[in-house]
Amino acid sequence: MTNATQVKCACNSSCLCNVSLETAVLKDGKSYCSQACADGHPNGQTCGRSGCTCAA
């Protein structure tokens, strides 16, 4: 059995980011790659990852 150390960001289906379980932003039991993703992209704030369009 192996333990996962990275998971896909729980933002939405267009979020391309994987996040380390050690550095993830946790909200409502889900793991996010950034605070912007966890907060639902207020004011169109991006997650800051190159090439990711999850805030669009």
Phi and psi in radians as a Rosetta constraint file:
Dihedral C 1 N 2 CA 2 C 2 CIRCULARHARMONIC -2.019 0.35
Dihedral N 2 CA 2 C 2 N 3 CIRCULARHARMONIC 2.709 0.35
Dihedral C 2 N 3 CA 3 C 3 CIRCULARHARMONIC -1.830 0.35
Dihedral N 3 CA 3 C 3 N 4 CIRCULARHARMONIC 2.335 0.35
Dihedral C 3 N 4 CA 4 C 4 CIRCULARHARMONIC -1.290 0.35
Dihedral N 4 CA 4 C 4 N 5 CIRCULARHARMONIC 2.387 0.35
Dihedral C 4 N 5 CA 5 C 5 CIRCULARHARMONIC -1.928 0.35
Dihedral N 5 CA 5 C 5 N 6 CIRCULARHARMONIC -0.246 0.35
Dihedral C 5 N 6 CA 6 C 6 CIRCULARHARMONIC -2.339 0.35
Dihedral N 6 CA 6 C 6 N 7 CIRCULARHARMONIC 2.565 0.35
Dihedral C 6 N 7 CA 7 C 7 CIRCULARHARMONIC -2.364 0.35
Dihedral N 7 CA 7 C 7 N 8 CIRCULARHARMONIC 2.833 0.35
Dihedral C 7 N 8 CA 8 C 8 CIRCULARHARMONIC -1.285 0.35
Dihedral N 8 CA 8 C 8 N 9 CIRCULARHARMONIC 2.424 0.35
Dihedral C 8 N 9 CA 9 C 9 CIRCULARHARMONIC -1.015 0.35
Dihedral N 9 CA 9 C 9 N 10 CIRCULARHARMONIC 2.412 0.35
Dihedral C 9 N 10 CA 10 C 10 CIRCULARHARMONIC -1.465 0.35
Dihedral N 10 CA 10 C 10 N 11 CIRCULARHARMONIC 0.162 0.35
Dihedral C 10 N 11 CA 11 C 11 CIRCULARHARMONIC -0.962 0.35
Dihedral N 11 CA 11 C 11 N 12 CIRCULARHARMONIC -1.254 0.35
Dihedral C 11 N 12 CA 12 C 12 CIRCULARHARMONIC -2.874 0.35
Dihedral N 12 CA 12 C 12 N 13 CIRCULARHARMONIC 3.093 0.35
Dihedral C 12 N 13 CA 13 C 13 CIRCULARHARMONIC -1.164 0.35
Dihedral N 13 CA 13 C 13 N 14 CIRCULARHARMONIC -0.344 0.35
Dihedral C 13 N 14 CA 14 C 14 CIRCULARHARMONIC -1.580 0.35
Dihedral N 14 CA 14 C 14 N 15 CIRCULARHARMONIC -0.031 0.35
Dihedral C 14 N 15 CA 15 C 15 CIRCULARHARMONIC -1.374 0.35
Dihedral N 15 CA 15 C 15 N 16 CIRCULARHARMONIC 2.140 0.35
Dihedral C 15 N 16 CA 16 C 16 CIRCULARHARMONIC -1.657 0.35
Dihedral N 16 CA 16 C 16 N 17 CIRCULARHARMONIC 0.028 0.35
Dihedral C 16 N 17 CA 17 C 17 CIRCULARHARMONIC -1.469 0.35
Dihedral N 17 CA 17 C 17 N 18 CIRCULARHARMONIC 2.424 0.35
Dihedral C 17 N 18 CA 18 C 18 CIRCULARHARMONIC -1.806 0.35
Dihedral N 18 CA 18 C 18 N 19 CIRCULARHARMONIC 2.605 0.35
Dihedral C 18 N 19 CA 19 C 19 CIRCULARHARMONIC -2.343 0.35
Dihedral N 19 CA 19 C 19 N 20 CIRCULARHARMONIC 2.451 0.35
Dihedral C 19 N 20 CA 20 C 20 CIRCULARHARMONIC -1.240 0.35
Dihedral N 20 CA 20 C 20 N 21 CIRCULARHARMONIC 2.395 0.35
Dihedral C 20 N 21 CA 21 C 21 CIRCULARHARMONIC -1.108 0.35
Dihedral N 21 CA 21 C 21 N 22 CIRCULARHARMONIC -0.407 0.35
Dihedral C 21 N 22 CA 22 C 22 CIRCULARHARMONIC -1.324 0.35
Dihedral N 22 CA 22 C 22 N 23 CIRCULARHARMONIC -0.493 0.35
Dihedral C 22 N 23 CA 23 C 23 CIRCULARHARMONIC -1.991 0.35
Dihedral N 23 CA 23 C 23 N 24 CIRCULARHARMONIC 0.022 0.35
Dihedral C 23 N 24 CA 24 C 24 CIRCULARHARMONIC -1.105 0.35
Dihedral N 24 CA 24 C 24 N 25 CIRCULARHARMONIC 2.592 0.35
Dihedral C 24 N 25 CA 25 C 25 CIRCULARHARMONIC -1.524 0.35
Dihedral N 25 CA 25 C 25 N 26 CIRCULARHARMONIC 2.078 0.35
Dihedral C 25 N 26 CA 26 C 26 CIRCULARHARMONIC -1.699 0.35
Dihedral N 26 CA 26 C 26 N 27 CIRCULARHARMONIC 2.307 0.35
Dihedral C 26 N 27 CA 27 C 27 CIRCULARHARMONIC -2.613 0.35
Dihedral N 27 CA 27 C 27 N 28 CIRCULARHARMONIC 2.243 0.35
Dihedral C 27 N 28 CA 28 C 28 CIRCULARHARMONIC 0.914 0.35
Dihedral N 28 CA 28 C 28 N 29 CIRCULARHARMONIC 0.636 0.35
Dihedral C 28 N 29 CA 29 C 29 CIRCULARHARMONIC 1.358 0.35
Dihedral N 29 CA 29 C 29 N 30 CIRCULARHARMONIC 0.178 0.35
Dihedral C 29 N 30 CA 30 C 30 CIRCULARHARMONIC -2.048 0.35
Dihedral N 30 CA 30 C 30 N 31 CIRCULARHARMONIC 2.717 0.35
Dihedral C 30 N 31 CA 31 C 31 CIRCULARHARMONIC -1.831 0.35
Dihedral N 31 CA 31 C 31 N 32 CIRCULARHARMONIC 2.306 0.35
Dihedral C 31 N 32 CA 32 C 32 CIRCULARHARMONIC -2.199 0.35
Dihedral N 32 CA 32 C 32 N 33 CIRCULARHARMONIC 2.684 0.35
Dihedral C 32 N 33 CA 33 C 33 CIRCULARHARMONIC -1.412 0.35
Dihedral N 33 CA 33 C 33 N 34 CIRCULARHARMONIC -0.307 0.35
Dihedral C 33 N 34 CA 34 C 34 CIRCULARHARMONIC -2.715 0.35
Dihedral N 34 CA 34 C 34 N 35 CIRCULARHARMONIC 2.877 0.35
Dihedral C 34 N 35 CA 35 C 35 CIRCULARHARMONIC -1.149 0.35
Dihedral N 35 CA 35 C 35 N 36 CIRCULARHARMONIC -0.593 0.35
Dihedral C 35 N 36 CA 36 C 36 CIRCULARHARMONIC -1.053 0.35
Dihedral N 36 CA 36 C 36 N 37 CIRCULARHARMONIC -0.765 0.35
Dihedral C 36 N 37 CA 37 C 37 CIRCULARHARMONIC -1.112 0.35
Dihedral N 37 CA 37 C 37 N 38 CIRCULARHARMONIC -0.790 0.35
Dihedral C 37 N 38 CA 38 C 38 CIRCULARHARMONIC -1.080 0.35
Dihedral N 38 CA 38 C 38 N 39 CIRCULARHARMONIC -0.556 0.35
Dihedral C 38 N 39 CA 39 C 39 CIRCULARHARMONIC -1.592 0.35
Dihedral N 39 CA 39 C 39 N 40 CIRCULARHARMONIC 0.042 0.35
Dihedral C 39 N 40 CA 40 C 40 CIRCULARHARMONIC 1.402 0.35
Dihedral N 40 CA 40 C 40 N 41 CIRCULARHARMONIC 0.425 0.35
Dihedral C 40 N 41 CA 41 C 41 CIRCULARHARMONIC 1.014 0.35
Dihedral N 41 CA 41 C 41 N 42 CIRCULARHARMONIC 1.060 0.35
Dihedral C 41 N 42 CA 42 C 42 CIRCULARHARMONIC -1.061 0.35
Dihedral N 42 CA 42 C 42 N 43 CIRCULARHARMONIC 2.397 0.35
Dihedral C 42 N 43 CA 43 C 43 CIRCULARHARMONIC 0.975 0.35
Dihedral N 43 CA 43 C 43 N 44 CIRCULARHARMONIC 0.490 0.35
Dihedral C 43 N 44 CA 44 C 44 CIRCULARHARMONIC 1.281 0.35
Dihedral N 44 CA 44 C 44 N 45 CIRCULARHARMONIC 0.266 0.35
Dihedral C 44 N 45 CA 45 C 45 CIRCULARHARMONIC -1.045 0.35
Dihedral N 45 CA 45 C 45 N 46 CIRCULARHARMONIC 2.321 0.35
Dihedral C 45 N 46 CA 46 C 46 CIRCULARHARMONIC -1.545 0.35
Dihedral N 46 CA 46 C 46 N 47 CIRCULARHARMONIC 2.919 0.35
Dihedral C 46 N 47 CA 47 C 47 CIRCULARHARMONIC -1.386 0.35
Dihedral N 47 CA 47 C 47 N 48 CIRCULARHARMONIC -0.249 0.35
Dihedral C 47 N 48 CA 48 C 48 CIRCULARHARMONIC 1.568 0.35
Dihedral N 48 CA 48 C 48 N 49 CIRCULARHARMONIC 0.020 0.35
Dihedral C 48 N 49 CA 49 C 49 CIRCULARHARMONIC -1.564 0.35
Dihedral N 49 CA 49 C 49 N 50 CIRCULARHARMONIC 2.305 0.35
Dihedral C 49 N 50 CA 50 C 50 CIRCULARHARMONIC -1.050 0.35
Dihedral N 50 CA 50 C 50 N 51 CIRCULARHARMONIC 2.262 0.35
Dihedral C 50 N 51 CA 51 C 51 CIRCULARHARMONIC 1.449 0.35
Dihedral N 51 CA 51 C 51 N 52 CIRCULARHARMONIC -0.082 0.35
Dihedral C 51 N 52 CA 52 C 52 CIRCULARHARMONIC -1.566 0.35
Dihedral N 52 CA 52 C 52 N 53 CIRCULARHARMONIC 2.311 0.35
Dihedral C 52 N 53 CA 53 C 53 CIRCULARHARMONIC -1.999 0.35
Dihedral N 53 CA 53 C 53 N 54 CIRCULARHARMONIC 0.488 0.35
Dihedral C 53 N 54 CA 54 C 54 CIRCULARHARMONIC -1.161 0.35
Dihedral N 54 CA 54 C 54 N 55 CIRCULARHARMONIC -0.361 0.35
Dihedral C 54 N 55 CA 55 C 55 CIRCULARHARMONIC -1.475 0.35
Dihedral N 55 CA 55 C 55 N 56 CIRCULARHARMONIC -0.169 0.35
